[in-house]
Amino acid sequence: MRLATLASALLLTTLCAGCGGGDDADDGAPGGYGFGAAEVSAVTTGDFKGTATISGRPTTALTLRLDKAPTSTTRAACGNRALVHPLCVSTTSMELTGTLSTDDKSFDAVAVHGAFDAYGDQLTQGTLRVVAGATTFSFPWSNGAFATGVVTDSASKIGDATLGR
């Protein structure tokens, strides 16, 4: 009986080795990762400026303010950092909240939510997705800079956007 209990405890410890205990659980870059929560926050939180060109409207300046979303009490503390196949790429996600405003007032301090997904074990590539009502802004990120993003509604692409500090 003791051997079965020991084996169960060892299995549970192994399965939850990557489980985090709080918002900054990944700051030590566990599991061979070259980044943690602090590094992802540096990329994704704060004030951003850019432009949006949405069909039927002239190009307008945009201002985006993003903060790390509060930790959900309904989600597991463990993240998506386990490879299940040699060809898989692990993904690290950080949920975000904030506000979006445009000079043309089509978005006027609109509440947004979204996420940044980093791909792999180094913080070199990812995607920022921000949802404002029925409109989604998606920006690829690589080696420290956001590329031109895509603006979509529920049906299709409706424009392009830029984003920077």
N, C-alpha and C positions, 0 to 999 in steps of 0.2 A: 504494500500500500504506500509506504514512504517513497519508493522509487517512482511510482506513478505521480505522486504529488510533486516530487522534485522535477520530473520531466515536464509536467504541466507548467510549473513556475518558470522553468528555463525557456519553454516555448513562448509563454506570454512575454517574458523579458525580451526575447529576440524579436517578436512581432512588434513590440512597442518601443524598440530602441530609438526610433526617430520621433516618438511622440513628444510634443512640446508641452510645457507647463504654463506658458503665458505668452504675452505679446512679443517678448524679446527672446523666446526660446531658441531661435535660430541664429542669434547674433554671434555665436561661437563657430559658425559654419560647420555643423556636424556632418558626418557621413561623407566626407571628402568634398563637400561643396565649398567653393571659394567665396561665398557670400552668405549673408544672413538678412534678417529683417531690417537692420539699420541701413544696409547698402541699398535694398530695394526701396525703402522710404526715401532715401536721398534722391533716387531717380524719379519717384512718382508723386511725392507730396510737395505742396507749396503752390506758388503762383506761376502760371504759364500764360504766354501771349501767342497769338497766331492769327490766322485768317480763315474764313469759311467762304466757299463759293458754292452756293446751293442753287440748283436750277430754278430759273425764273426770278432770281434776285441778284443784285450786284454783289461783288465781293465785299465782305465786311470784316472788320477786326473782331477778334474774340478774346475774352479773358476767361481763364479756367482756374479755379481754386480747388485743389484736391487735398484731402486728409485721409489718413488710414482709417478705415471703418472700424467701429468698435467690434471686438471679438464677439462672435455669435455664441450664445449659450446652447444653441441647438445643434451645432456642428461638432464633429469629433476634433480633438486636439491634434490628432495625427494628420500629417499633410501628404501630398502626392509626391513623395521622394523615393519610392522604391521601384527599381526596374524589374519588370516581369519577363522581359525577353531581351536578348542582346541587341536587337535593333530598335528598341524603344528609346525615346528621349524623355527624361523626367521633366516635369513642369512644376515650377514653384509659383504660387499665386498669392497676391495680396489684394484684398477687397478695399475699395475706396469710396468715399462720399465727397460731395462738394457742391459747387455752384458754377454755372456757366452763364456768361453775359456776352452779347454781341452789340456792336455799335448801332446796328440797325434796329435793335430792340426786339428782334424775332425771338431771342432768348434774353430775358431780363432777370438776372439772378435766379435762374431756374435751378432747382435742386437736381443733382445728378448722382448716380451711383455707377460703379463699374469695377474693373479689376485690371491689374497688371499681371501678365503671365510671362515669366522668364523661362527660357528653354535651355536645358542642360545643366551642367554642374558649375559653370562660370557665368557671371552676370555680363554677357556680351550680346544677347539677343532676346527680344521679347515683343509683346504687343500690349498696348494700352487701349482698353475699350471703355468708353464713357457713354452712358445712356441718359438722355434728357427727354423724358416723355416718350414719344414714339420715334425719336431720332437717335441713331447710334453713330458715334464718332469712333473710328478704329485707326490707331496709329502704330505702324511698325517701329520698333526701336532697335538700334544696332550700334554697339561700341560707343555709347554715350550720346546719341542724337536720335531724335524722332524724324522719320521720313514723312513725306506727304501721305496723309491719311485719306480714308474713304468715309463719306457720310451716307448713311442708308436710312430708309424708313422701313416700315414693316414689309414692303414689297420688293424694293430694289435700291440700287445706288442712285442717290439724288445730288451728289456733289463731292467736292474734295475739300480738305482742310490742311493747314499747317500748324505746327505747335513747337514752341521753344521757350526758353527762360527769358 
